[in-house]
């Protein structure tokens, strides 16, 4: 079974994506425009949402290796966090792992 990875990057400048949305700005400027992707999913699929605090410290290949170990969600997140911290952890680290537990005959939309 091969893992399919999609990395989303917005307007990269000097290797870092610009901050496009944040908290603490005025209501007039506060417009949330979420990124939406459609696709099929199945039981056992996992989705990683993370900050650059993880991806600056841990390579894509290292992240993929952790996911290949088929650990539970908590252990996977903790392993990634530990790796980022042991590699310097110079920024805030956010890790969200979503795991599909049941399969429906529908698409993400």
Backbone as CSV, one residue per row, in Angstrom:
resi,resn,N_x,N_y,N_z,CA_x,CA_y,CA_z,C_x,C_y,C_z
1,UNK,0.841,-1.174,0.000,0.000,0.000,0.000,0.892,1.244,0.000
2,UNK,0.686,2.124,-0.940,1.509,3.328,-1.001,0.744,4.521,-0.438
3,UNK,1.459,5.382,0.229,0.854,6.573,0.812,0.835,7.668,-0.224
4,UNK,-0.281,8.371,-0.307,-0.396,9.501,-1.212,-0.295,10.755,-0.372
5,UNK,0.589,11.660,-0.761,0.826,12.853,0.029,0.536,14.071,-0.834
6,UNK,-0.188,15.016,-0.275,-0.430,16.282,-0.940,0.048,17.382,-0.021
7,UNK,0.949,18.196,-0.491,1.453,19.307,0.298,0.925,20.592,-0.325
8,UNK,0.332,21.428,0.487,-0.258,22.672,0.019,0.672,23.810,0.422
9,UNK,1.050,24.616,-0.538,1.927,25.745,-0.260,1.314,26.994,-0.877
10,UNK,1.283,28.071,-0.127,0.732,29.331,-0.595,1.849,30.344,-0.793
11,UNK,2.039,30.861,-1.991,2.958,31.952,-2.278,4.282,31.893,-1.550
12,UNK,5.027,30.845,-1.718,6.271,30.662,-0.972,7.287,31.741,-1.360
13,UNK,7.889,32.348,-0.347,8.947,33.337,-0.534,10.086,32.968,0.405
14,UNK,11.251,32.757,-0.142,12.423,32.356,0.620,12.155,31.107,1.462
15,UNK,11.431,30.154,0.898,11.205,28.890,1.570,10.114,28.892,2.627
16,UNK,9.499,30.025,2.907,8.458,30.102,3.936,7.184,30.667,3.315
17,UNK,6.064,30.070,3.667,4.780,30.588,3.202,4.427,31.842,3.996
18,UNK,3.866,32.847,3.336,3.492,34.060,4.065,2.291,33.804,4.965
19,UNK,2.191,34.543,6.039,1.040,34.450,6.924,-0.134,35.138,6.236
20,UNK,-1.183,34.377,5.946,-2.317,34.951,5.220,-3.534,35.148,6.099
21,UNK,-3.616,34.446,7.216,-4.733,34.581,8.134,-4.198,34.457,9.553
22,UNK,-4.693,35.308,10.447,-4.244,35.230,11.827,-5.275,35.842,12.759
23,UNK,-5.139,35.574,14.032,-6.022,36.144,15.034,-5.425,37.445,15.527
24,UNK,-6.271,38.312,16.071,-5.777,39.551,16.636,-5.785,40.709,15.658
25,UNK,-6.480,40.566,14.544,-6.591,41.672,13.610,-7.994,42.260,13.693
26,UNK,-8.181,43.425,13.132,-9.480,44.095,13.226,-10.560,43.311,12.480
27,UNK,-11.812,43.546,12.871,-12.939,42.848,12.233,-13.009,43.125,10.745
28,UNK,-12.638,44.334,10.333,-12.690,44.687,8.916,-11.724,43.836,8.094
29,UNK,-10.605,43.488,8.692,-9.595,42.696,7.997,-9.786,41.190,8.196
30,UNK,-10.630,40.822,9.136,-10.776,39.415,9.502,-11.701,38.696,8.519
31,UNK,-11.100,38.148,7.488,-11.835,37.373,6.492,-11.156,36.012,6.409
32,UNK,-11.876,34.988,6.796,-11.314,33.639,6.758,-11.665,32.998,5.426
33,UNK,-10.652,32.537,4.734,-10.838,31.856,3.456,-10.189,30.483,3.557
34,UNK,-10.940,29.485,4.017,-10.335,28.159,4.204,-9.971,27.513,2.877
35,UNK,-8.949,26.680,2.926,-8.580,25.872,1.769,-9.461,24.632,1.787
36,UNK,-10.091,24.322,0.675,-10.969,23.152,0.590,-10.484,22.262,-0.546
37,UNK,-10.320,20.993,-0.245,-9.924,20.015,-1.260,-10.969,18.905,-1.286
38,UNK,-11.244,18.407,-2.454,-12.185,17.299,-2.605,-11.432,16.056,-3.041
39,UNK,-11.904,14.927,-2.591,-11.276,13.679,-2.980,-11.956,12.512,-2.289
40,UNK,-11.566,11.343,-2.675,-12.129,10.148,-2.047,-11.283,9.762,-0.841
41,UNK,-11.918,9.141,0.113,-11.214,8.672,1.295,-11.739,7.298,1.657
42,UNK,-10.948,6.585,2.458,-11.384,5.258,2.888,-10.934,5.023,4.321
43,UNK,-11.485,4.010,4.920,-11.141,3.665,6.298,-9.635,3.481,6.416
44,UNK,-9.072,4.074,7.449,-7.640,3.956,7.684,-6.825,5.111,7.130
45,UNK,-7.408,5.917,6.240,-6.685,7.084,5.736,-6.438,8.053,6.878
46,UNK,-5.320,8.741,6.797,-4.980,9.741,7.805,-4.605,11.037,7.120
47,UNK,-4.968,12.128,7.763,-4.659,13.455,7.254,-3.866,14.193,8.322
48,UNK,-2.769,14.813,7.915,-1.923,15.575,8.831,-2.087,17.053,8.518
49,UNK,-2.449,17.810,9.526,-2.489,19.259,9.447,-1.473,19.728,10.474
50,UNK,-0.496,20.506,10.027,0.559,20.899,10.956,1.109,22.275,10.614
51,UNK,1.820,22.818,11.576,2.471,24.110,11.376,3.900,23.888,10.895
52,UNK,4.522,24.995,10.498,5.912,24.895,10.077,6.845,24.596,11.239
53,UNK,6.331,24.658,12.458,7.117,24.230,13.607,7.486,22.759,13.515
54,UNK,6.647,21.974,12.836,6.968,20.565,12.583,7.791,20.430,11.310
55,UNK,7.299,21.004,10.214,7.943,20.771,8.919,9.303,21.439,8.766
56,UNK,9.601,22.445,9.596,10.943,23.026,9.574,11.952,22.152,10.306
57,UNK,11.481,21.287,11.190,12.363,20.474,12.019,12.427,19.007,11.591
58,UNK,11.392,18.548,10.871,11.295,17.139,10.482,11.020,17.092,8.979
59,UNK,11.797,16.309,8.255,11.637,16.237,6.800,10.358,15.488,6.422
60,UNK,9.908,15.705,5.193,8.744,14.984,4.674,8.970,13.478,4.743
61,UNK,10.186,13.045,4.434,10.507,11.613,4.450,10.410,11.049,5.864
62,UNK,10.889,11.815,6.859,10.800,11.360,8.245,9.336,11.283,8.701
63,UNK,8.547,12.251,8.297,7.117,12.233,8.642,6.452,11.013,8.012
64,UNK,6.754,10.754,6.743,6.184,9.583,6.059,6.587,8.293,6.751
65,UNK,7.842,8.206,7.193,8.309,7.004,7.899,7.521,6.776,9.187
66,UNK,7.213,7.844,9.902,6.423,7.717,11.137,5.030,7.187,10.808
67,UNK,4.410,7.728,9.763,3.063,7.283,9.391,3.057,5.830,8.922
68,UNK,4.126,5.378,8.316,4.211,3.993,7.844,4.226,2.989,8.990
69,UNK,4.577,3.436,10.193,4.658,2.534,11.347,3.279,2.140,11.884
70,UNK,2.242,2.773,11.397,0.852,2.424,11.756,0.588,2.493,13.254
71,UNK,1.156,3.482,13.926,0.887,3.697,15.351,-0.478,4.362,15.488
72,UNK,-1.038,4.346,16.695,-2.305,5.045,16.877,-2.067,6.556,16.749
73,UNK,-3.141,7.306,16.649,-3.066,8.745,16.388,-2.255,9.467,17.463
74,UNK,-2.512,9.169,18.729,-1.809,9.833,19.825,-0.308,9.561,19.774
75,UNK,0.056,8.307,19.556,1.473,7.943,19.506,2.166,8.559,18.288
76,UNK,1.449,8.611,17.167,1.997,9.237,15.962,2.273,10.715,16.205
77,UNK,1.300,11.425,16.774,1.477,12.851,17.058,2.614,13.081,18.051
78,UNK,2.677,12.255,19.084,3.730,12.408,20.092,5.106,12.141,19.504
79,UNK,5.204,11.139,18.635,6.478,10.822,17.990,6.947,11.988,17.127
80,UNK,6.027,12.556,16.348,6.376,13.707,15.517,6.791,14.902,16.376
81,UNK,6.061,15.141,17.464,6.393,16.246,18.371,7.787,16.042,18.964
82,UNK,8.063,14.829,19.427,9.371,14.527,20.012,10.493,14.731,18.991
83,UNK,10.252,14.337,17.754,11.259,14.510,16.707,11.530,15.998,16.460
84,UNK,10.464,16.782,16.372,10.628,18.224,16.135,11.385,18.877,17.286
85,UNK,11.038,18.514,18.504,11.714,19.090,19.672,13.175,18.672,19.739
86,UNK,13.455,17.409,19.435,14.837,16.938,19.507,15.700,17.531,18.392
87,UNK,15.060,18.015,17.333,15.798,18.657,16.232,15.903,20.170,16.413
88,UNK,15.506,20.668,17.550,15.659,22.094,17.824,14.393,22.773,18.288
89,UNK,13.248,22.383,17.748,11.957,22.938,18.164,11.962,24.447,18.321
90,UNK,12.417,25.174,17.294,12.604,26.620,17.431,11.323,27.436,17.230
91,UNK,10.218,26.804,16.874,8.968,27.515,16.626,7.837,26.751,17.298
92,UNK,6.676,27.385,17.381,5.500,26.680,17.898,5.225,25.475,17.011
93,UNK,4.841,24.371,17.626,4.585,23.132,16.885,3.120,22.757,17.068
94,UNK,2.405,22.699,15.950,1.010,22.279,15.968,0.879,21.038,15.105
95,UNK,0.245,19.999,15.670,0.050,18.744,14.944,-1.390,18.298,15.152
96,UNK,-2.102,18.123,14.049,-3.461,17.577,14.087,-3.470,16.394,13.129
97,UNK,-3.876,15.239,13.631,-3.977,14.052,12.789,-5.426,13.595,12.789
98,UNK,-6.008,13.516,11.615,-7.381,13.038,11.464,-7.320,11.641,10.863
99,UNK,-8.004,10.723,11.485,-8.006,9.345,11.019,-9.434,8.948,10.651
100,UNK,-9.620,8.403,9.459,-10.940,7.960,9.014,-11.224,6.607,9.656
101,UNK,-12.275,6.569,10.478,-12.604,5.350,11.207,-13.660,4.509,10.508
102,UNK,-14.570,5.147,9.801,-15.610,4.428,9.077,-15.600,4.882,7.636
103,UNK,-15.923,3.975,6.755,-15.959,4.304,5.341,-17.403,4.510,4.900
104,UNK,-17.622,5.624,4.226,-18.921,5.885,3.633,-18.764,5.901,2.129
105,UNK,-19.838,5.717,1.432,-19.788,5.780,-0.012,-20.045,7.222,-0.453
106,UNK,-19.097,8.084,-0.121,-19.206,9.486,-0.500,-17.823,10.067,-0.671
107,UNK,-17.787,11.311,-1.098,-16.533,12.012,-1.287,-16.463,13.137,-0.269
108,UNK,-15.244,13.554,0.051,-15.061,14.736,0.894,-15.503,15.931,0.072
109,UNK,-16.343,16.728,0.648,-16.775,17.925,-0.079,-17.069,19.050,0.864
